[in-house]
Amino acid sequence: MADSDQRIAKIVLDEHTVLRRSADIEHERAVAIFDLLEENSFAPVNAAPGPFHLHLGIEENRLVLDIRSTADEPLERILLPLTPFRSIVKDYFLVCDSYFKAIRNASPSRIEAIDMGRRGLHNEGSELLRERLAERVAVDLNTARRLFTLLCVLHIRS
């Protein structure tokens, strides 16, 4: 990481609409947040120098990235339409469901095949997120991957 201040120091998910999630999804959320806070590169183009607090949420079919200072002062609010992500997220959920079922009783080769598909969709969603953010926030691939996981978690409504 070139500039250790250009990072997310705290992340908050707006989960007011989330009803419940499986233990597998809760684990994915926790790992994504832990890994994101351990190492990330997050450089908003128009914001003051970091580090940053990031509040993620969904409002009116848009992903909201509310970027704040470490004193929790608002710096920038980015809204991204979710429509471009819909089919990737839907497919990703289907493959994840198959994966979580497979790890309980499928052969190792079957689990590996499903996991390859899952990782492929995750990479596709992560790259799309990087592209959509490119003019507003520079993020590395690992940061985009973890943010895409959290975007998916926020999509779960029941």
Secondary structure by P-SEA (a helix, b strand, c coil): cccccccccbbbbcccccccccaaaaaaaaaaaaaaaabbbbbccccccccbbbbbbbcccbbbbccccccccccbbbbbbcccaaaaaaaaaaaaaaaaaaaacccaaaaaaaaaaaaaaaaaaaaaaaaaacccccccaaaaaaaaaaaaaaaccc
